[in-house]
């Protein structure tokens, strides 16, 4: 049960607080503004806490997803693009490049050059489909096959008749019938190191930010499920307690102050009276 002394002390504190509001409005609002700023900071840190934790988690797990680091230009090891051409006749040609990308992979058969009635050199180039059973790296097996064996086991995708009036040194490679294997790949033996460019670093950084956001969102959802926004609600109530008091609210505060003082008087001296504070109108 609330005693008279408790009622008196509570009412006395209320009168003191109201008197402070009425007499020192600007100072009171300034103090409350500082308190609200502190509450806003605590609220922001509370909201951001899952994402700070997500950054800690991501810093240790992101390297498992990517060998590159975000927000910095990492060294990149580039492998050379290589294209090789091998034939049954023992011809081997290879070219490498770091700038030109090779993507030709063919299994072909060519007849040897023949001179026709029109004095043109002609040869027939047959291209076969490369299915899953064909390993272009198995040169010994492929180069030992005949045209007939290739036709029986593989689908022909293209037949081209090549005609020339004169042969170049490169053309003379195909003076005899031959199987031709063309391969394109990246070389592990020929590499160079370069610095990651802006676009590559931007993409890595974007992936890292997205990764942190996903982890942070998940942790935030778990936090809301567990504590059910209790902290946010408590901070909102505290913040509302320290709200700014406007000039137009002074008259209501002064009337309330007078009532509180009258109530306080009844608990002390029944004959004591209080002067009504002069209302101050808002401009």
C-alpha positions in Angstrom: 0.0 0.0 0.0 1.3 3.5 -0.9 1.9 5.6 2.2 1.3 9.3 2.6 5.1 9.9 2.7 5.5 8.1 -0.6 2.8 10.1 -2.2 4.3 13.3 -0.9 7.8 12.5 -2.2 6.5 11.4 -5.6 4.4 14.6 -5.9 7.3 16.7 -4.7 9.5 15.3 -7.5 6.8 15.9 -10.1 6.5 19.5 -9.0 10.3 20.0 -9.1 10.4 18.5 -12.6 7.6 20.6 -13.9 9.1 23.7 -12.3 12.3 23.0 -14.1 10.6 22.6 -17.4 8.7 25.9 -17.1 11.5 27.9 -15.7 14.4 26.6 -17.9 12.7 25.4 -21.1 15.7 26.0 -23.4 18.2 24.3 -21.0 15.7 21.5 -20.4 15.3 20.9 -24.2 19.1 21.0 -24.7 19.6 18.4 -22.0 16.9 16.2 -23.5 18.4 16.6 -27.0 21.7 15.3 -25.7 20.0 12.4 -24.0 18.0 11.6 -27.1 21.2 11.7 -29.1 22.7 9.1 -26.8 19.6 6.9 -27.0 19.7 7.2 -30.8 23.4 6.1 -30.8 22.6 3.1 -28.6 19.6 2.2 -30.8 21.7 2.4 -34.0 24.4 0.2 -32.4 21.8 -2.3 -31.3 20.4 -2.4 -34.9 23.8 -2.7 -36.4 25.1 -5.3 -34.0 24.1 -8.3 -36.2 26.0 -6.8 -39.1 29.1 -6.1 -37.1 29.0 -9.8 -36.1 28.4 -10.7 -39.7 31.5 -8.9 -40.7 33.5 -10.9 -38.2 32.0 -14.2 -39.5 32.5 -13.2 -43.1 36.2 -12.2 -42.6 36.9 -15.8 -41.6 34.6 -17.6 -44.0 34.8 -15.5 -47.2 38.3 -16.8 -48.1 36.8 -20.2 -48.4 34.5 -18.9 -51.1 37.0 -16.7 -53.0 40.8 -16.6 -53.2 40.6 -12.8 -53.8 40.2 -10.2 -51.0 37.6 -7.4 -51.2 38.6 -3.7 -51.4 42.1 -4.3 -52.6 43.7 -5.3 -55.9 45.1 -8.8 -55.6 47.8 -10.4 -57.7 46.3 -12.6 -60.5 48.1 -15.5 -62.1 47.2 -15.7 -65.8 47.7 -18.8 -67.8 48.6 -18.6 -71.5 46.0 -19.6 -74.2 47.5 -22.5 -76.3 46.4 -24.0 -79.6 48.1 -27.1 -81.0 47.6 -28.8 -84.4 48.8 -32.4 -84.9 48.5 -34.6 -88.0 49.1 -38.2 -89.0 52.1 -37.1 -91.1 53.9 -36.0 -87.9 53.3 -32.3 -88.3 53.0 -30.4 -84.9 52.2 -26.7 -84.6 51.7 -24.8 -81.4 51.0 -21.1 -80.6 50.6 -19.4 -77.3 49.2 -16.0 -76.3 48.1 -14.1 -73.3 45.9 -11.8 -75.3 44.3 -13.9 -77.9 41.8 -16.5 -76.7 41.7 -19.8 -78.7 38.6 -21.9 -78.6 38.9 -24.2 -81.6 38.7 -28.0 -80.9 38.4 -30.1 -84.0 38.8 -33.7 -85.2 39.2 -33.7 -89.0 40.4 -35.8 -91.9 41.9 -34.3 -95.1 42.7 -35.8 -98.4 46.0 -34.9 -100.1 46.2 -32.1 -102.6 45.3 -33.2 -106.2 45.4 -31.2 -109.4 42.2 -31.1 -111.3 41.3 -30.5 -115.0 41.2 -26.8 -114.3 44.8 -26.8 -113.0 43.5 -26.0 -109.5 44.8 -27.8 -106.4 41.9 -29.3 -104.4 41.5 -31.3 -101.3 38.5 -32.4 -99.2 38.4 -31.6 -95.5 35.9 -33.6 -93.4 35.0 -32.5 -89.9 33.6 -35.0 -87.3 31.5 -34.5 -84.3 33.4 -34.6 -81.0 31.3 -36.6 -78.5 32.0 -37.6 -74.9 34.0 -40.7 -76.0 36.6 -38.6 -77.8 39.6 -37.4 -75.9 41.5 -35.0 -78.1 44.5 -35.3 -75.7 44.9 -39.0 -76.7 46.8 -38.1 -79.9 48.3 -41.6 -80.5 44.9 -43.2 -80.6 43.2 -40.5 -82.8 46.1 -40.1 -85.3 46.3 -43.8 -85.9 42.7 -44.0 -87.2 41.8 -44.1 -90.8 39.1 -42.1 -92.6 36.9 -45.2 -92.7 37.2 -45.9 -89.0 36.3 -42.2 -88.2 33.2 -42.4 -90.5 32.0 -45.6 -88.9 32.3 -44.3 -85.3 31.6 -40.6 -85.6 29.0 -38.3 -87.1 30.2 -36.0 -90.0 29.3 -32.4 -89.3 30.9 -30.7 -92.3 32.5 -31.5 -95.7 34.5 -28.7 -97.4 36.2 -28.7 -100.8 39.2 -26.5 -100.7 40.6 -25.2 -104.0 43.7 -23.1 -104.7 45.7 -22.1 -107.7 49.0 -22.0 -105.8 50.1 -23.7 -102.6 51.8 -21.9 -99.7 54.4 -23.6 -97.5 51.5 -24.1 -94.9 49.4 -25.8 -97.6 52.2 -28.3 -98.4 51.6 -29.8 -95.0 48.6 -31.6 -96.5 50.2 -33.2 -99.5 49.2 -36.6 -98.1 45.9 -37.7 -96.5 46.0 -37.1 -92.8 43.9 -37.0 -89.6 44.1 -33.5 -88.0 43.6 -32.9 -84.3 43.2 -29.2 -83.2 43.2 -28.5 -79.5 42.8 -25.3 -77.5 43.5 -25.1 -73.7 45.1 -23.0 -70.9 48.8 -23.8 -70.2 49.9 -24.5 -66.6 53.5 -24.2 -67.7 53.4 -20.6 -69.1 52.0 -18.0 -66.7 52.5 -14.5 -65.7 51.4 -12.3 -62.7 49.4 -9.2 -63.1 47.4 -6.9 -60.8 43.7 -7.3 -60.5 41.9 -4.6 -62.4 39.2 -2.2 -61.1 36.2 -4.3 -62.4 37.5 -7.5 -60.9 38.1 -5.9 -57.5 34.7 -4.2 -57.7 33.0 -7.6 -58.3 34.8 -9.3 -55.5 33.9 -6.4 -53.1 30.3 -6.6 -54.2 30.2 -10.3 -53.5 31.7 -9.7 -50.0 29.1 -6.9 -49.2 26.3 -9.2 -50.4 27.7 -12.0 -48.3 27.9 -9.8 -45.2 24.3 -8.5 -45.8 22.9 -12.1 -46.1 24.6 -13.2 -42.8 23.6 -10.0 -41.1 20.0 -10.3 -42.2 19.9 -13.9 -40.9 21.4 -12.9 -37.5 19.0 -10.0 -37.3 16.0 -12.2 -38.0 17.2 -14.7 -35.3 17.7 -11.8 -32.8 14.1 -10.5 -33.4 12.7 -14.0 -32.9 14.5 -14.5 -29.6 14.2 -11.1 -27.9 11.0 -10.0 -29.7 12.1 -6.4 -30.0 12.2 -5.8 -26.2 15.3 -3.6 -26.4 13.8 -1.5 -29.2 10.6 -0.9 -27.4 12.4 0.0 -24.2 14.6 2.5 -26.0 11.6 4.0 -27.7 9.9 4.6 -24.3 13.0 6.2 -22.9 13.4 8.4 -25.9 9.8 9.6 -25.7 10.4 10.5 -22.0 13.1 13.0 -23.2 11.1 14.6 -26.0 11.4 18.3 -26.9 8.8 20.6 -25.3 7.5 23.3 -27.6 6.7 26.9 -26.6 3.0 26.4 -27.1 2.9 23.7 -24.5 4.0 26.0 -21.7 0.5 27.1 -20.7 -0.6 23.5 -20.2 2.5 22.8 -18.2 1.9 25.9 -16.0 -1.7 24.9 -15.3 -0.5 21.3 -14.5 2.2 22.8 -12.2 -0.3 24.8 -10.3 -2.5 21.7 -9.8 0.4 19.7 -8.6 1.4 22.4 -6.1 -2.1 22.6 -4.8 -2.1 18.8 -4.3 1.3 19.1 -2.6 -0.1 21.8 -0.3 -2.9 19.6 0.8 -0.3 17.1 2.0 1.6 19.7 4.0 -0.2 22.9 5.0 -3.9 23.3 4.3 -3.6 27.1 4.6 -0.7 27.5 2.1 -1.5 28.9 -1.3 0.5 29.1 -4.5 0.6 31.9 -7.1 -0.5 30.9 -10.5 2.4 31.1 -12.9 1.9 33.7 -15.6 1.0 32.0 -18.9 3.5 32.6 -21.7 2.0 32.5 -25.1 3.8 31.0 -28.0 4.9 33.5 -30.7 
